[in-house]
Amino acid sequence: MKKRILVTGGTGRFGSILKRLKTNYEIFFPNKTTLDITDFRSIQKYIKLKKPNILIHLAGLSRPMNIHDHKIKKSIDLNIIGTCNITKACAEKNIKLIYFSTNYVYPGTKGNYVESDSLLPVNNYAWSKLGGECAVQLYKNSLILRLSMTEKPFVHKAAFYDAKNSFMYHDEVAKILLKLLNEKGILNVGGKIQSIYNFVKIENPKIKKIFLKKNKKIKMPINSSINTKKMKKILENK
């Protein structure tokens, strides 16, 4: 019998890429109306209908990042309370939960962060994702992915030359994801440590170069790069 996977937020940017993957799994992509993560009964009802073995939790509030400063209630409702609801629903039926968090939960000063490093979110978006992590951590049949990923093509006309990250494009993460379904705990997922400008330049040689140090109003870390040795070791054995 095929494993059944439920994807929240499946109508979003990353979910649309997952839909295009060829897989032996039976995957469900409910919209916000069909499955409302802020409504616990809505989640229970959909789970009862589809009976998933695995739930991949993508749904939440992300961009623009400063929306988490201006709409705190929405940020809390979707990223924290919504994730708590999903975790409780998974715990009721012992469904494996995979939660998409962010590398921005790390302090973002020295870079090359490993999964056991201390956390200090760099902005309200990262705090809201860490709030979700707190609920998922209580449920041991889970995997928290601290992701460093972005869309392809890169959505901005300029990229920071003096800020480092470990970006990986959405399509690359999607291919990796299906190989991580049986893992538990916390896992960094990303690519090579390099400046954001150098990462983007590979696909877009015309990208403009800008400097984070000259844009102090932007709440972005100078070095949020992650150590992905653990991820690479898992993938080598697949």
Buried (B, 14 or more C-beta within 10 A) or exposed (E): EEBBBBBBBBBBBBBEBBEEEEEEBBBBBBEBEEBBBBEBEBBBBBBEEBEBBBBBBBBBBBEEBBBBEEBEEBBBBBBBBBBBBBBBBBBEEEBBBBBBBBBBBBBBEEBBBEBEBEEBBBBBBBBBBBBBBEBBBEBEEBBBBBBBBBBBEBEBEBBBBBBBBBBBBBBBBBEBBBEBBEBBEBBBBBBEBBBBBBBBBEEBEEBEBBEBEEEEEEBBBBBBBBBBEBBEEBEEEE
